[in-house]
Amino acid sequence: MELIEVKCVVCGAPIHVYEGYIKENMYCTLHCLNAAITSKKEQIA
């Protein structure tokens, strides 16, 4: 497996992950994940 660089969807920070683990939305930290979840909840309400 090869390491691929992807960007965090919230802050744009580079993340290095194995190609088999790449998902549609990648987050660099739990803070960015929480920010994305919170903003989605606000859009629904």
C-alpha distance matrix in Angstrom:
0.0 3.8 6.8 9.4 13.1 15.2 18.9 20.8 23.1 26.1 26.2 23.7 22.0 18.6 15.8 12.3 9.8 6.2 6.6 7.4 10.0 11.9 15.5 18.6 20.1 18.3 20.6 20.4 23.0 25.2 28.0 26.3 25.4 29.1 30.4 28.7 30.0 33.4 33.7 32.9 35.6 38.1 37.5 38.3 41.5
3.8 0.0 3.8 6.3 10.0 12.6 16.3 18.6 21.2 24.1 23.8 21.0 19.3 15.7 13.3 9.8 8.3 5.6 6.0 8.6 10.5 11.3 15.1 17.8 19.0 17.0 19.2 18.7 21.6 24.2 26.6 24.8 24.4 28.2 29.1 27.5 29.2 32.5 32.5 32.0 34.9 37.0 36.4 37.6 40.7
6.8 3.8 0.0 3.8 6.8 9.7 13.1 15.4 18.2 20.9 20.3 17.6 15.7 12.0 9.7 6.0 5.3 4.4 6.1 9.2 9.7 10.0 13.7 16.3 16.8 14.3 16.1 15.2 18.2 21.1 23.3 21.5 21.5 25.2 25.9 24.6 26.6 29.6 29.7 29.5 32.4 34.4 34.0 35.3 38.3
9.4 6.3 3.8 0.0 3.8 6.4 10.1 12.8 15.4 18.3 17.8 14.8 13.5 9.9 8.1 5.5 5.5 5.9 5.8 9.5 9.7 8.5 11.9 13.8 14.3 12.2 14.3 13.9 17.4 20.3 22.1 19.8 19.9 23.7 24.0 22.4 24.7 27.7 27.3 27.1 30.3 32.0 31.3 32.9 36.0
13.1 10.0 6.8 3.8 0.0 3.8 6.9 10.0 12.7 15.3 14.4 11.3 9.9 6.2 5.5 4.5 6.5 8.7 9.0 12.4 11.6 9.6 12.3 13.5 13.2 10.8 12.3 11.5 15.2 18.5 19.7 17.2 18.0 21.7 21.5 20.2 22.9 25.6 25.0 25.2 28.5 29.9 29.3 31.2 34.1
15.2 12.6 9.7 6.4 3.8 0.0 3.8 6.9 9.1 12.1 11.8 8.7 8.3 5.7 5.3 6.4 7.5 10.1 9.8 12.6 11.0 8.2 9.8 10.3 9.7 7.7 9.5 9.7 13.5 16.4 17.5 14.5 15.1 18.8 18.5 16.8 19.6 22.2 21.5 21.6 24.9 26.3 25.5 27.5 30.4
18.9 16.3 13.1 10.1 6.9 3.8 0.0 3.8 6.2 8.6 8.1 5.0 5.4 4.6 5.8 8.7 10.3 13.4 13.4 15.7 13.6 10.7 11.2 10.8 9.0 7.1 7.9 8.1 11.8 14.7 15.0 11.8 13.0 16.5 15.5 14.2 17.3 19.6 18.6 19.1 22.5 23.5 22.9 25.2 27.9
20.8 18.6 15.4 12.8 10.0 6.9 3.8 0.0 3.8 5.5 5.7 4.6 5.2 6.4 6.8 10.3 11.5 14.8 15.2 16.9 14.1 11.4 11.0 10.5 7.6 5.3 4.7 5.5 8.7 11.3 11.3 8.0 9.4 12.7 11.8 10.7 13.8 16.0 15.3 16.1 19.2 20.2 20.1 22.3 24.8
23.1 21.2 18.2 15.4 12.7 9.1 6.2 3.8 0.0 3.8 6.1 5.8 8.3 9.8 10.4 13.7 14.4 17.3 17.0 18.3 15.6 12.5 11.0 9.3 6.2 6.1 6.2 8.5 10.9 12.5 12.1 8.3 9.1 12.0 10.5 8.5 11.9 13.9 12.6 13.1 16.5 17.4 16.7 19.1 21.8
26.1 24.1 20.9 18.3 15.3 12.1 8.6 5.5 3.8 0.0 3.8 6.0 8.3 11.0 12.0 15.6 16.8 20.0 20.2 21.5 18.5 15.8 14.2 12.7 9.2 8.6 7.0 8.5 9.8 11.1 9.6 5.9 7.9 10.0 7.7 6.8 10.6 11.8 10.5 12.1 15.2 15.5 15.5 18.2 20.3
26.2 23.8 20.3 17.8 14.4 11.8 8.1 5.7 6.1 3.8 0.0 3.8 5.6 9.1 11.0 14.8 16.7 20.3 20.8 22.6 19.7 17.1 16.4 15.3 12.0 10.5 8.5 8.3 9.9 12.1 10.3 7.3 10.4 12.3 10.1 10.3 13.9 14.7 13.6 15.7 18.6 18.5 18.8 21.7 23.6
23.7 21.0 17.6 14.8 11.3 8.7 5.0 4.6 5.8 6.0 3.8 0.0 3.8 6.4 8.9 12.5 14.7 18.0 18.3 20.5 18.1 15.2 15.1 14.0 11.4 9.8 8.9 8.6 11.4 14.2 13.2 10.1 12.5 15.2 13.3 12.7 16.4 17.7 16.4 17.9 21.1 21.3 21.1 23.9 26.1
22.0 19.3 15.7 13.5 9.9 8.3 5.4 5.2 8.3 8.3 5.6 3.8 0.0 3.8 6.5 10.0 12.8 16.4 17.4 19.7 17.2 15.0 15.5 15.4 12.8 10.1 8.6 6.8 9.7 13.1 12.6 10.2 12.8 15.5 14.4 14.4 17.8 19.2 18.6 20.2 23.1 23.6 23.8 26.4 28.5
18.6 15.7 12.0 9.9 6.2 5.7 4.6 6.4 9.8 11.0 9.1 6.4 3.8 0.0 3.8 6.7 9.8 13.2 14.3 17.0 15.0 12.9 14.2 14.7 12.8 9.9 9.5 7.7 11.2 14.8 15.1 12.8 14.7 17.9 17.3 16.8 19.9 21.9 21.3 22.4 25.5 26.4 26.3 28.7 31.1
15.8 13.3 9.7 8.1 5.5 5.3 5.8 6.8 10.4 12.0 11.0 8.9 6.5 3.8 0.0 3.8 6.4 10.0 11.6 13.9 11.6 10.1 11.9 13.3 11.6 8.1 8.1 6.3 9.9 13.3 14.5 12.5 13.5 17.0 17.2 16.5 19.1 21.5 21.5 22.2 25.1 26.5 26.5 28.5 31.0
12.3 9.8 6.0 5.5 4.5 6.4 8.7 10.3 13.7 15.6 14.8 12.5 10.0 6.7 3.8 0.0 3.8 7.0 9.2 11.8 10.2 9.6 12.3 14.5 13.6 10.4 11.0 9.5 12.7 15.9 17.7 15.9 16.5 20.1 20.6 19.8 22.0 24.7 24.8 25.2 28.1 29.7 29.7 31.4 34.1
9.8 8.3 5.3 5.5 6.5 7.5 10.3 11.5 14.4 16.8 16.7 14.7 12.8 9.8 6.4 3.8 0.0 3.8 6.3 8.2 6.6 6.8 10.0 12.8 12.6 9.7 11.2 10.6 13.4 16.0 18.4 16.7 16.3 20.0 21.1 19.8 21.5 24.6 24.9 24.8 27.5 29.6 29.4 30.7 33.6
6.2 5.6 4.4 5.9 8.7 10.1 13.4 14.8 17.3 20.0 20.3 18.0 16.4 13.2 10.0 7.0 3.8 0.0 3.8 5.5 5.6 7.0 10.7 13.8 14.6 12.3 14.4 14.2 16.9 19.1 21.8 20.0 19.3 23.0 24.2 22.6 24.1 27.4 27.7 27.1 29.9 32.2 31.8 32.8 35.8
6.6 6.0 6.1 5.8 9.0 9.8 13.4 15.2 17.0 20.2 20.8 18.3 17.4 14.3 11.6 9.2 6.3 3.8 0.0 3.8 5.5 5.7 9.3 12.1 13.7 12.4 15.2 15.8 18.8 20.9 23.4 21.1 20.2 24.0 24.9 22.8 24.3 27.8 27.7 26.7 29.7 32.0 31.2 32.1 35.4
7.4 8.6 9.2 9.5 12.4 12.6 15.7 16.9 18.3 21.5 22.6 20.5 19.7 17.0 13.9 11.8 8.2 5.5 3.8 0.0 3.8 5.8 8.8 12.0 14.0 13.0 15.9 17.0 19.4 20.9 23.8 21.8 20.2 23.8 25.2 23.0 23.9 27.5 27.7 26.4 29.1 31.7 31.0 31.4 34.7
10.0 10.5 9.7 9.7 11.6 11.0 13.6 14.1 15.6 18.5 19.7 18.1 17.2 15.0 11.6 10.2 6.6 5.6 5.5 3.8 0.0 3.8 6.3 10.1 11.2 9.9 12.5 13.7 15.9 17.2 20.1 18.2 16.5 20.1 21.6 19.5 20.4 24.0 24.4 23.3 25.8 28.5 28.0 28.5 31.7
11.9 11.3 10.0 8.5 9.6 8.2 10.7 11.4 12.5 15.8 17.1 15.2 15.0 12.9 10.1 9.6 6.8 7.0 5.7 5.8 3.8 0.0 3.8 6.9 8.3 7.4 10.7 12.4 15.2 16.7 19.1 16.6 15.2 18.9 19.9 17.5 18.8 22.3 22.3 21.2 24.1 26.4 25.6 26.5 29.7
15.5 15.1 13.7 11.9 12.3 9.8 11.2 11.0 11.0 14.2 16.4 15.1 15.5 14.2 11.9 12.3 10.0 10.7 9.3 8.8 6.3 3.8 0.0 3.8 5.5 6.2 9.7 12.5 14.8 15.6 17.8 15.1 13.2 16.8 17.6 14.8 15.8 19.5 19.3 17.8 20.7 23.2 22.3 22.9 26.2
18.6 17.8 16.3 13.8 13.5 10.3 10.8 10.5 9.3 12.7 15.3 14.0 15.4 14.7 13.3 14.5 12.8 13.8 12.1 12.0 10.1 6.9 3.8 0.0 3.8 6.6 10.2 13.4 15.8 16.5 18.0 14.8 13.1 16.4 16.6 13.3 14.6 18.1 17.3 15.6 18.8 21.0 19.6 20.4 23.9
20.1 19.0 16.8 14.3 13.2 9.7 9.0 7.6 6.2 9.2 12.0 11.4 12.8 12.8 11.6 13.6 12.6 14.6 13.7 14.0 11.2 8.3 5.5 3.8 0.0 3.8 6.8 10.3 12.4 13.1 14.3 11.0 9.5 12.9 12.9 9.9 11.6 14.9 14.2 13.1 16.4 18.4 17.5 18.6 21.8
18.3 17.0 14.3 12.2 10.8 7.7 7.1 5.3 6.1 8.6 10.5 9.8 10.1 9.9 8.1 10.4 9.7 12.3 12.4 13.0 9.9 7.4 6.2 6.6 3.8 0.0 3.8 6.8 9.4 10.8 12.3 9.4 8.4 12.2 12.6 10.5 12.5 15.6 15.5 15.1 18.1 20.1 19.7 21.1 24.0
20.6 19.2 16.1 14.3 12.3 9.5 7.9 4.7 6.2 7.0 8.5 8.9 8.6 9.5 8.1 11.0 11.2 14.4 15.2 15.9 12.5 10.7 9.7 10.2 6.8 3.8 0.0 3.8 5.7 7.4 8.6 5.9 5.7 9.4 9.9 8.9 11.1 13.7 14.1 14.5 17.1 18.9 19.2 20.9 23.3
20.4 18.7 15.2 13.9 11.5 9.7 8.1 5.5 8.5 8.5 8.3 8.6 6.8 7.7 6.3 9.5 10.6 14.2 15.8 17.0 13.7 12.4 12.5 13.4 10.3 6.8 3.8 0.0 3.8 7.2 8.3 6.6 7.8 11.0 11.5 11.6 13.9 16.0 16.6 17.6 20.0 21.5 22.2 24.0 26.1
23.0 21.6 18.2 17.4 15.2 13.5 11.8 8.7 10.9 9.8 9.9 11.4 9.7 11.2 9.9 12.7 13.4 16.9 18.8 19.4 15.9 15.2 14.8 15.8 12.4 9.4 5.7 3.8 0.0 3.8 5.2 5.4 6.5 8.7 10.0 11.0 12.7 14.4 15.7 17.1 18.8 20.3 21.7 23.4 25.0
25.2 24.2 21.1 20.3 18.5 16.4 14.7 11.3 12.5 11.1 12.1 14.2 13.1 14.8 13.3 15.9 16.0 19.1 20.9 20.9 17.2 16.7 15.6 16.5 13.1 10.8 7.4 7.2 3.8 0.0 3.8 5.4 4.9 6.0 8.5 9.8 10.4 12.0 14.1 15.3 16.4 18.3 20.0 21.3 22.7
28.0 26.6 23.3 22.1 19.7 17.5 15.0 11.3 12.1 9.6 10.3 13.2 12.6 15.1 14.5 17.7 18.4 21.8 23.4 23.8 20.1 19.1 17.8 18.0 14.3 12.3 8.6 8.3 5.2 3.8 0.0 3.8 5.5 5.2 6.1 8.7 10.0 10.5 12.3 14.3 15.4 16.5 18.5 20.3 21.3
26.3 24.8 21.5 19.8 17.2 14.5 11.8 8.0 8.3 5.9 7.3 10.1 10.2 12.8 12.5 15.9 16.7 20.0 21.1 21.8 18.2 16.6 15.1 14.8 11.0 9.4 5.9 6.6 5.4 5.4 3.8 0.0 3.8 5.4 5.0 6.2 8.7 9.8 10.6 12.4 14.4 15.4 16.7 18.7 20.3
25.4 24.4 21.5 19.9 18.0 15.1 13.0 9.4 9.1 7.9 10.4 12.5 12.8 14.7 13.5 16.5 16.3 19.3 20.2 20.2 16.5 15.2 13.2 13.1 9.5 8.4 5.7 7.8 6.5 4.9 5.5 3.8 0.0 3.8 5.5 5.2 6.3 8.6 10.1 10.8 12.6 14.5 15.6 17.0 18.9
29.1 28.2 25.2 23.7 21.7 18.8 16.5 12.7 12.0 10.0 12.3 15.2 15.5 17.9 17.0 20.1 20.0 23.0 24.0 23.8 20.1 18.9 16.8 16.4 12.9 12.2 9.4 11.0 8.7 6.0 5.2 5.4 3.8 0.0 3.8 5.4 5.1 6.0 8.5 9.9 10.6 12.3 14.3 15.6 16.7
30.4 29.1 25.9 24.0 21.5 18.5 15.5 11.8 10.5 7.7 10.1 13.3 14.4 17.3 17.2 20.6 21.1 24.2 24.9 25.2 21.6 19.9 17.6 16.6 12.9 12.6 9.9 11.5 10.0 8.5 6.1 5.0 5.5 3.8 0.0 3.8 5.5 5.2 6.1 8.7 10.0 10.6 12.4 14.5 15.6
28.7 27.5 24.6 22.4 20.2 16.8 14.2 10.7 8.5 6.8 10.3 12.7 14.4 16.8 16.5 19.8 19.8 22.6 22.8 23.0 19.5 17.5 14.8 13.3 9.9 10.5 8.9 11.6 11.0 9.8 8.7 6.2 5.2 5.4 3.8 0.0 3.8 5.5 5.2 6.3 8.8 10.0 10.7 12.6 14.6
30.0 29.2 26.6 24.7 22.9 19.6 17.3 13.8 11.9 10.6 13.9 16.4 17.8 19.9 19.1 22.0 21.5 24.1 24.3 23.9 20.4 18.8 15.8 14.6 11.6 12.5 11.1 13.9 12.7 10.4 10.0 8.7 6.3 5.1 5.5 3.8 0.0 3.8 5.5 5.2 6.3 8.8 10.0 10.9 12.7
33.4 32.5 29.6 27.7 25.6 22.2 19.6 16.0 13.9 11.8 14.7 17.7 19.2 21.9 21.5 24.7 24.6 27.4 27.8 27.5 24.0 22.3 19.5 18.1 14.9 15.6 13.7 16.0 14.4 12.0 10.5 9.8 8.6 6.0 5.2 5.5 3.8 0.0 3.8 5.5 5.2 6.3 8.8 10.1 10.9
33.7 32.5 29.7 27.3 25.0 21.5 18.6 15.3 12.6 10.5 13.6 16.4 18.6 21.3 21.5 24.8 24.9 27.7 27.7 27.7 24.4 22.3 19.3 17.3 14.2 15.5 14.1 16.6 15.7 14.1 12.3 10.6 10.1 8.5 6.1 5.2 5.5 3.8 0.0 3.8 5.4 5.1 6.3 8.8 10.1
32.9 32.0 29.5 27.1 25.2 21.6 19.1 16.1 13.1 12.1 15.7 17.9 20.2 22.4 22.2 25.2 24.8 27.1 26.7 26.4 23.3 21.2 17.8 15.6 13.1 15.1 14.5 17.6 17.1 15.3 14.3 12.4 10.8 9.9 8.7 6.3 5.2 5.5 3.8 0.0 3.8 5.4 5.1 6.4 8.9
35.6 34.9 32.4 30.3 28.5 24.9 22.5 19.2 16.5 15.2 18.6 21.1 23.1 25.5 25.1 28.1 27.5 29.9 29.7 29.1 25.8 24.1 20.7 18.8 16.4 18.1 17.1 20.0 18.8 16.4 15.4 14.4 12.6 10.6 10.0 8.8 6.3 5.2 5.4 3.8 0.0 3.8 5.5 5.2 6.4
38.1 37.0 34.4 32.0 29.9 26.3 23.5 20.2 17.4 15.5 18.5 21.3 23.6 26.4 26.5 29.7 29.6 32.2 32.0 31.7 28.5 26.4 23.2 21.0 18.4 20.1 18.9 21.5 20.3 18.3 16.5 15.4 14.5 12.3 10.6 10.0 8.8 6.3 5.1 5.4 3.8 0.0 3.8 5.4 5.3
37.5 36.4 34.0 31.3 29.3 25.5 22.9 20.1 16.7 15.5 18.8 21.1 23.8 26.3 26.5 29.7 29.4 31.8 31.2 31.0 28.0 25.6 22.3 19.6 17.5 19.7 19.2 22.2 21.7 20.0 18.5 16.7 15.6 14.3 12.4 10.7 10.0 8.8 6.3 5.1 5.5 3.8 0.0 3.8 5.6
38.3 37.6 35.3 32.9 31.2 27.5 25.2 22.3 19.1 18.2 21.7 23.9 26.4 28.7 28.5 31.4 30.7 32.8 32.1 31.4 28.5 26.5 22.9 20.4 18.6 21.1 20.9 24.0 23.4 21.3 20.3 18.7 17.0 15.6 14.5 12.6 10.9 10.1 8.8 6.4 5.2 5.4 3.8 0.0 3.8
41.5 40.7 38.3 36.0 34.1 30.4 27.9 24.8 21.8 20.3 23.6 26.1 28.5 31.1 31.0 34.1 33.6 35.8 35.4 34.7 31.7 29.7 26.2 23.9 21.8 24.0 23.3 26.1 25.0 22.7 21.3 20.3 18.9 16.7 15.6 14.6 12.7 10.9 10.1 8.9 6.4 5.3 5.6 3.8 0.0
